Amino acid sequence: MVKTKLELKNIPVISGVDFGHTSPAITFPIGGTARLTFIENDVILEIINN
């Protein structure tokens, strides 16, 4: 779906993690600020404020 929405092409997409309708579930705050960092084979997601 993301590949077909050109307006999303510069927005990072996270997949394969436990959030949303999965168990265990992580809640992401709406309207908050986050930092997504890639270091070699690791990805770090920091919620800065919400």
TITIKE-277812 format. One record per atom (N, C-alpha, C): residue number from 1; x, y, z. Coordinates in steps of 0.2 Angstrom, whole numbers. Layout:
% TITIKE-277812
<site NUM,<X,Y,Z>>
...
***
This chain:
% TITIKE-277812
<site 1,<4,-6,0>>
<site 1,<0,0,0>>
<site 1,<4,6,0>>
<site 2,<10,6,4>>
<site 2,<14,12,4>>
<site 2,<17,14,-2>>
<site 3,<19,9,-6>>
<site 3,<22,10,-13>>
<site 3,<18,14,-18>>
<site 4,<11,13,-17>>
<site 4,<6,16,-21>>
<site 4,<4,23,-19>>
<site 5,<6,25,-13>>
<site 5,<4,32,-11>>
<site 5,<11,36,-11>>
<site 6,<11,40,-17>>
<site 6,<17,44,-18>>
<site 6,<18,49,-12>>
<site 7,<13,52,-9>>
<site 7,<14,57,-4>>
<site 7,<17,54,2>>
<site 8,<18,47,3>>
<site 8,<21,44,8>>
<site 8,<28,42,7>>
<site 9,<31,44,1>>
<site 9,<38,41,-1>>
<site 9,<43,44,3>>
<site 10,<43,49,7>>
<site 10,<48,52,11>>
<site 10,<47,51,18>>
<site 11,<42,46,20>>
<site 11,<40,45,27>>
<site 11,<43,38,29>>
<site 12,<47,38,34>>
<site 12,<49,31,37>>
<site 12,<43,27,38>>
<site 13,<44,20,37>>
<site 13,<39,15,38>>
<site 13,<42,10,42>>
<site 14,<39,8,48>>
<site 14,<41,3,52>>
<site 14,<37,-3,51>>
<site 15,<40,-9,50>>
<site 15,<35,-15,50>>
<site 15,<39,-21,54>>
<site 16,<35,-26,55>>
<site 16,<38,-32,58>>
<site 16,<39,-31,66>>
<site 17,<36,-26,69>>
<site 17,<36,-25,76>>
<site 17,<30,-26,80>>
<site 18,<30,-27,86>>
<site 18,<24,-28,90>>
<site 18,<20,-21,92>>
<site 19,<16,-19,87>>
<site 19,<12,-13,89>>
<site 19,<6,-14,85>>
<site 20,<1,-10,88>>
<site 20,<-6,-11,84>>
<site 20,<-10,-16,87>>
<site 21,<-13,-21,83>>
<site 21,<-17,-26,85>>
<site 21,<-13,-33,86>>
<site 22,<-8,-33,89>>
<site 22,<-4,-39,90>>
<site 22,<-3,-40,98>>
<site 23,<0,-45,100>>
<site 23,<2,-46,107>>
<site 23,<9,-49,107>>
<site 24,<13,-46,111>>
<site 24,<12,-40,115>>
<site 24,<11,-34,111>>
<site 25,<8,-29,114>>
<site 25,<6,-23,110>>
<site 25,<10,-17,113>>
<site 26,<13,-12,109>>
<site 26,<16,-6,111>>
<site 26,<11,-1,108>>
<site 27,<10,4,112>>
<site 27,<6,10,110>>
<site 27,<10,16,108>>
<site 28,<9,18,102>>
<site 28,<12,24,100>>
<site 28,<8,30,101>>
<site 29,<10,36,104>>
<site 29,<6,42,105>>
<site 29,<5,45,99>>
<site 30,<-1,48,98>>
<site 30,<-3,52,92>>
<site 30,<-1,59,93>>
<site 31,<3,62,88>>
<site 31,<5,69,88>>
<site 31,<11,70,92>>
<site 32,<15,65,94>>
<site 32,<21,65,98>>
<site 32,<27,66,93>>
<site 33,<33,67,95>>
<site 33,<39,67,92>>
<site 33,<43,61,93>>
<site 34,<46,58,88>>
<site 34,<50,52,88>>
<site 34,<56,53,84>>
<site 35,<61,49,86>>
<site 35,<68,49,82>>
<site 35,<69,41,80>>
<site 36,<70,40,74>>
<site 36,<71,34,71>>
<site 36,<79,34,69>>
<site 37,<83,29,72>>
<site 37,<90,29,70>>
<site 37,<92,22,68>>
<site 38,<95,22,63>>
<site 38,<98,15,60>>
<site 38,<105,15,61>>
<site 39,<108,10,64>>
<site 39,<115,9,65>>
<site 39,<116,1,64>>
<site 40,<120,1,58>>
<site 40,<121,-6,55>>
<site 40,<115,-10,55>>
<site 41,<114,-15,58>>
<site 41,<108,-20,58>>
<site 41,<103,-18,63>>
<site 42,<104,-13,67>>
<site 42,<99,-11,72>>
<site 42,<95,-5,71>>
<site 43,<89,-5,73>>
<site 43,<85,1,73>>
<site 43,<83,3,80>>
<site 44,<84,9,81>>
<site 44,<82,12,87>>
<site 44,<76,17,86>>
<site 45,<70,16,90>>
<site 45,<65,21,90>>
<site 45,<64,24,97>>
<site 46,<65,30,97>>
<site 46,<64,34,103>>
<site 46,<58,39,103>>
<site 47,<54,38,108>>
<site 47,<48,43,109>>
<site 47,<51,49,113>>
<site 48,<52,55,109>>
<site 48,<55,61,112>>
<site 48,<50,64,117>>
<site 49,<44,65,114>>
<site 49,<39,69,119>>
<site 49,<32,67,116>>
<site 50,<27,67,120>>
<site 50,<20,66,117>>
<site 50,<15,70,121>>
***
